[in-house]
């Protein structure tokens, strides 16, 4: 029972820390936000399988949006300018 009380205590602490009105969001500290999301992932690893199915989808979204390193978009090369049709206008 001691393991579950520790998990519950950590879950409450993270819930308070990640609330939209929490101090973490007021400070807009992205590094701390990433750290808290990773703590949630570690916490879910301690929970018995199947106990938190609903949370996994939300956590996956948070990991993708907050923690994952985003690759910069590559600009597509612009096509060559075709000037053959403009010959009649240059007169």
Sine and cosine of phi, psi and omega as CSV:
sin_phi,cos_phi,sin_psi,cos_psi,sin_omega,cos_omega
0.00,0.00,-0.44,0.90,-0.01,-1.00
-0.90,0.44,-0.59,0.81,0.01,-1.00
-0.89,0.45,-0.71,0.71,-0.02,-1.00
-0.93,0.38,-0.55,0.83,0.03,-1.00
-0.93,0.37,-0.59,0.81,0.07,-1.00
-0.91,0.41,-0.67,0.74,0.04,-1.00
-0.89,0.45,-0.70,0.72,-0.01,-1.00
-0.90,0.44,-0.67,0.74,0.01,-1.00
-0.89,0.46,-0.70,0.71,0.03,-1.00
-0.91,0.42,-0.62,0.78,0.02,-1.00
-0.90,0.43,-0.66,0.75,0.04,-1.00
-0.90,0.44,-0.68,0.73,-0.01,-1.00
-0.89,0.46,-0.71,0.71,0.00,-1.00
-0.93,0.36,-0.58,0.82,0.04,-1.00
-0.87,0.48,-0.71,0.70,0.02,-1.00
-0.91,0.42,-0.64,0.77,-0.05,-1.00
-0.94,0.35,-0.48,0.88,-0.09,-1.00
-0.98,-0.19,0.06,1.00,0.07,-1.00
-0.87,0.49,0.57,-0.82,0.00,-1.00
-0.85,0.53,-0.51,0.86,-0.02,-1.00
-1.00,-0.04,0.18,0.98,-0.04,-1.00
-0.96,0.28,0.27,-0.96,0.00,-1.00
-0.89,0.45,-0.54,0.84,0.02,-1.00
-0.84,0.54,-0.68,0.73,-0.01,-1.00
-0.97,0.25,-0.53,0.85,0.04,-1.00
-0.91,0.41,-0.61,0.79,0.01,-1.00
-0.97,0.23,-0.34,0.94,-0.03,-1.00
0.84,0.54,0.70,0.71,-0.03,-1.00
-1.00,-0.01,0.99,-0.15,-0.06,-1.00
-0.91,0.42,-0.60,0.80,-0.01,-1.00
-0.91,0.42,-0.66,0.75,0.04,-1.00
-0.93,0.37,-0.61,0.79,0.04,-1.00
-0.88,0.48,-0.70,0.72,0.05,-1.00
-0.87,0.49,-0.67,0.74,0.00,-1.00
-0.89,0.46,-0.66,0.75,0.00,-1.00
-0.92,0.39,-0.63,0.78,0.03,-1.00
-0.90,0.43,-0.64,0.77,0.05,-1.00
-0.92,0.40,-0.56,0.83,0.09,-1.00
-0.90,0.44,-0.63,0.78,0.05,-1.00
-0.89,0.46,-0.66,0.75,0.03,-1.00
-0.88,0.47,-0.68,0.73,0.03,-1.00
-0.91,0.41,-0.62,0.78,0.02,-1.00
-0.89,0.46,-0.67,0.74,0.02,-1.00
-0.91,0.41,-0.45,0.90,0.07,-1.00
-0.93,0.36,-0.40,0.91,0.01,-1.00
-1.00,0.06,-0.30,0.95,-0.03,-1.00
-0.99,0.17,0.63,-0.78,0.03,-1.00
-0.85,0.53,0.58,-0.81,-0.02,-1.00
-0.84,0.54,0.64,-0.77,0.03,-1.00
1.00,0.07,-0.16,0.99,-0.05,-1.00
-0.98,0.18,-0.32,0.95,-0.09,-1.00
-0.65,-0.76,0.80,0.61,-0.02,-1.00
-0.88,0.47,-0.63,0.78,-0.05,-1.00
-0.92,0.40,-0.49,0.87,-0.09,-1.00
-0.98,0.20,-0.48,0.88,-0.11,-0.99
-0.86,0.51,-0.67,0.75,-0.01,-1.00
-0.90,0.44,-0.68,0.73,0.03,-1.00
-0.91,0.42,-0.64,0.77,0.01,-1.00
-0.91,0.41,-0.67,0.74,0.02,-1.00
-0.87,0.50,-0.64,0.77,0.04,-1.00
-0.91,0.42,-0.68,0.73,0.02,-1.00
-0.90,0.43,-0.67,0.74,0.02,-1.00
-0.89,0.46,-0.66,0.75,-0.02,-1.00
-0.93,0.37,-0.67,0.75,-0.11,-0.99
-0.99,0.12,-0.52,0.85,-0.14,-0.99
-0.96,-0.29,-0.71,0.71,-0.18,-0.98
-1.00,-0.05,-0.62,0.78,-0.09,-1.00
-0.88,0.47,0.64,-0.77,0.04,-1.00
-0.98,0.21,0.83,-0.55,-0.05,-1.00
-1.00,0.05,0.73,-0.68,0.04,-1.00
-1.00,0.10,0.69,-0.72,0.03,-1.00
-0.91,0.41,0.57,-0.82,0.02,-1.00
-0.95,0.32,0.66,-0.75,0.04,-1.00
-1.00,0.01,0.76,-0.65,0.01,-1.00
-0.96,0.30,0.69,-0.72,0.04,-1.00
-0.97,0.25,0.64,-0.77,0.03,-1.00
-0.91,0.41,0.64,-0.77,0.00,-1.00
-0.98,0.21,0.59,-0.81,0.01,-1.00
-0.94,0.33,0.40,-0.92,0.02,-1.00
-0.91,0.41,0.56,-0.83,0.02,-1.00
-0.98,0.19,0.81,-0.59,-0.01,-1.00
-1.00,-0.09,0.92,-0.40,-0.04,-1.00
-0.98,-0.21,0.01,1.00,-0.05,-1.00
-0.88,0.47,-0.59,0.81,-0.04,-1.00
-0.97,0.26,-0.30,0.95,-0.08,-1.00
-1.00,0.04,0.01,1.00,-0.06,-1.00
-0.88,0.47,-0.63,0.78,-0.03,-1.00
-0.94,0.35,-0.37,0.93,0.00,-1.00
-1.00,0.08,-0.33,0.94,-0.04,-1.00
-1.00,0.01,0.95,0.31,-0.22,-0.98
-0.97,-0.25,0.00,0.00,0.00,0.00
